[in-house]
Amino acid sequence: MRIASFHRSVVLGLILMIGVTGPVAAEDIVIGQVAPFTGTLAPTGIGVRTGIEAYLARVNADGGIHKQRVRLVTRDDAYQIDKTLEQTRALLAEQHPVALIGFVGTGNTLALNRDGLLEKAGIALVGVRSGASALRRPVPPTIFHTRASYAAEVRRVVSQMHSMGLKRVAVFHQDDPFGQDGLAAARTALADAGITLVATGAYAKGSTEVSEAVRTIHAADPNGVIMVSNTAASAAFVKQLREAGSYALLIALSVTTGPQVADKIGTALAHGLGVVQVVPDPASEAVPISRELGEDLRRIGVKAPANHTMLEGYLMARVLVEAMRRSERVDRPSILATLEHMGRFDAGGLTIRYSPSDHDGAEYTDISILDRNGHLLR
């Protein structure tokens, strides 16, 4: 009996040991995002997150990275600067991500950069929903962009207006570093093109109080307006300016999502609004990255059509995953070093370039126009 009991104990011990020391699933590779998932910019944060998750679904279905799944953890900052700092600190301390991705907002990311939080953590941030020059020069050691600068977007708008013979242009902008960056770029580009800046109008960040800006700009009677504004404020501005009787050509920078403007104010008022795009047409079957986004959205059960914001998130994830695949180890120092010397990367029909002296990433710009049905046309 004692021998039998001993035997059973040994067998039980071996079973327990096998359970402990046998094959165990590798821990997930964690990447983190802090962005607005509530508040006025919630659609932007959610759209970027959806694009990231769509690409990670593809990666994980193909075996992950070195047989490890990649998992996105997120924190909501509601587009508030203090919360961006607070939530980033908490995410780094509690989730220990190997990289960050998909942050939203110029002022929010500037505060993060000036705080030195990313450098102290030695962690890369790939993809920021901002084209501000202050986040590009001098080159931030830990931030890697995946979109063209606001200056490049503004130059594209001014070039379009110049080709149409417009001579009197106003600028509507957010009253913060994002808006000031766009306004400065507009002053330079308009002067270079010989176009008169007839008025400027601002609104407070996080608000849709645009009535004063509408009055000032409408009184100046411009034949074109450059809009350095987010979707909610853009919608309010277009509605009020059109209702005031203006027929000026309106073109917004890429932080405005055109179809959402049409949803908010109706297709009749939104018709003709131009929007700069920093990624290709997400509905295009001819562009690999767009076609694959559509496939992967269906993979994760997203029924809504792909949009430019989702494609931005998808691109961010694609770039970060490529860096992780190229890295000697999937850790913060290796990912940073790999991004720094990544060189040219074809992200599926859109080229990304990084070097120690340039983290701008992409140069792509285009302009879409809202049609009578609220759909974007090239």
Secondary structure as UniProt FT lines:
FT   HELIX           2..21
FT   STRAND          29..35
FT   TURN            40..41
FT   HELIX           42..61
FT   TURN            62..63
FT   TURN            66..67
FT   STRAND          70..76
FT   TURN            78..79
FT   HELIX           81..95
FT   STRAND          99..104
FT   HELIX           106..115
FT   HELIX           117..121
FT   STRAND          125..129
FT   HELIX           133..135
FT   TURN            141..142
FT   STRAND          143..144
FT   HELIX           150..163
FT   TURN            164..165
FT   STRAND          168..174
FT   HELIX           177..193
FT   STRAND          196..203
FT   TURN            205..206
FT   HELIX           211..220
FT   STRAND          224..228
FT   HELIX           231..243
FT   TURN            244..245
FT   STRAND          249..252
FT   TURN            254..255
FT   HELIX           258..265
FT   HELIX           267..270
FT   TURN            271..272
FT   STRAND          274..277
FT   TURN            282..283
FT   HELIX           288..299
FT   TURN            300..301
FT   HELIX           308..326
FT   HELIX           332..340
FT   STRAND          343..346
FT   STRAND          351..355
FT   TURN            356..357
FT   STRAND          358..361
FT   STRAND          366..370
FT   TURN            372..373
FT   STRAND          376..377
//
